[in-house]
């Protein structure tokens, strides 16, 4: 009985450590995306949002410009330097990546209409993103041409597996793996 308890304790510790590492990876990728804000090559991030008008909560993939623009709209702040710094600080200090929005323009800025949770689930059932994420981590080099909705859903699924991706806004259509420690693409 003691051996069984010890094995279960070790397995629980390993699972907890892995979950914490993945949570840390997601937050570090989220920060990298925010710090890359304003670039024509945008990194994707995943946040949890609650629509205060409907009570609906869901995960959404966007980029830093989408999130920061939504926060400006939600808080009614212009783009003066001190307000930009305030919004970036709000975003960076939100380690849970959970945001609540009431302003319809803020919600629209996030691009929530581009895909539904059901659409994402359908894509995740058709592609083994765990295998893809492992391949990307091994090769540190990956890109894929996709349409706009597919790009966002791929970015969403990969972000949730600790993989940072981005797209060039000037010549979109290709999703790239991004090494946040060396983000040259």
N, C-alpha and C positions, 0 to 999 in steps of 0.2 A: 504494500500500500504506500509506503514511504517513497519507494522508487517511482511509482506511478505519479505521485504528487510532485516529485522533483522533476520528472520529465515534463509534466504539464507546466510547471513553473518556468522551466527553461524555454519551452515553446512559447509561452505567453510573453516572456521577456524579449525573445527574438521578434515576435510579431509586433509588440509595442515599439521596440527600437526601430523596426522597419517603417512602421506607420509614422513615427516622429520624424525620421529622416526624410520621408516623402513630404510630410507637412512642411518641414524646413526648406526642402528643395522648391516646393511650390511658392513659398513666401519669397525666397531668394530670386526665383524667376519673375515673380510679380514685381519685386523691387527693380530688377533689371529692366523690365518693360517700362516702368514709370520713369526711371532715369534716362531711358532712351527716347522719351516723349519729345515730339517736335521733329524727329528725323523723318526723312522720306522712306526709310526702311523701318517699319513699325514691328515691334515684338507683340505677340498676343499674350493676353492674361485672362484668367478665369476668376470671376467674382460671384458671390451669392447676392442676389438682390431680392428685395421685397417691394412689391408695388403696394403702396399704402392706400391706393384707391380701390383695389380689388382684393387685397389680402394675399394675392398670389406670391409665392416665393419660388425662386428657381436659380439655377446656375446659368451663367451667360458668359460667353467668350467675346471679348472686344479687345481693343488696343488701348494704350494709355491715353491717346487723344480722345477716344470715345468716353472713357471713364472720367477723365479730368473735365472734359466739356460738359458731361452730365452733372458733375458736382458743381461746376460754375452755375449751371442753370438751376439746379435744386436749391442752392444757397443764395441765388440772385446776386452773384458777385461778378463784376466786370473783369477785364483782363489787365488791370493795372498790376505792376510788378508785385506789390505787396499782397494782392488777392491771388495772384498766380502762386506765389510762395505758400500762402495759406492753404490753398486747395491741394498742392503737392504734398504738404505736410499732413493734411487730413488723410490723403490716400496712403502715403508711406507708413503712417503710424497705425493703420488698420490691419493688424496682423491676422485677423480672422477673415479678411476680404469680404465682409458682409456689409452691404449698404442698403439703406431704405430710401425710396424715392416716391414723391407725390406728384411732382411736376411732370406732365405728359411730355413736354419737350426734352426733359432730362432722360426719361425712359426711351424716347425715340432715338436720342443721341447714342444710346448703348447698342442699338441695332437688334433689339429683342424680337423684332418681327421677321428676321432673316431665317430663323429655324426654331422649331419647337423642341422640347425635351424628347418628344416621340421621334422626331427626325434624327436627333443625335443617337438615340437608342437603336434605331434602324441601321445607321451607319456603323455603330459599334458592334452590332451583331454580324455585319457582313465582312468586317475586317478585324483581324486579331491585333489590336493595338498594343497588347502586351509584348507580342513577338516583335512588332515593328519598333516599339520603344527600345527593346533590348538590342536590336540590330543597329539602331541609330546611335545608341550609347557605345557600341563596339566600334563602329566605323567613324563616328564623329563627323559624318558627312552624309547629308540626305537632302533631297529636294523632290517636289512633285508638283506637276501642273494640274490645277483643279479649277473648277468654277468658284465664284465668290462664296456661295453657301457651303460648298464642300470644304473650301479652305478653312472657314471658320469652324466647322465641325471637326475636321482633322486637328486643327490647332487646339480645340477644346479637349478632345480625347487625349492628345499627346501631353498637353499641359498637366492633365490630371494624373499622368504617369511620370511626371517630373521632367518632361522634355519641353524646352523653350523653342518656339518657332517664330518666324517673322515673314513679312511680305513687303516687297518694294511697292509703295503706293504709286510711283510714277509708271511702273510697268508691271502691274499686278498679274495674277494668274498663277504664280509659282510660290509655293510654300517652302521655306527653307528651315533646316535645323539651325539653331543659334547656340553656340557655346558662350554662355554669359561671361565666362572668364576671358574669352578672346573673341568678341562678337564681330569679327571681320567677315563680310560675305561678299 
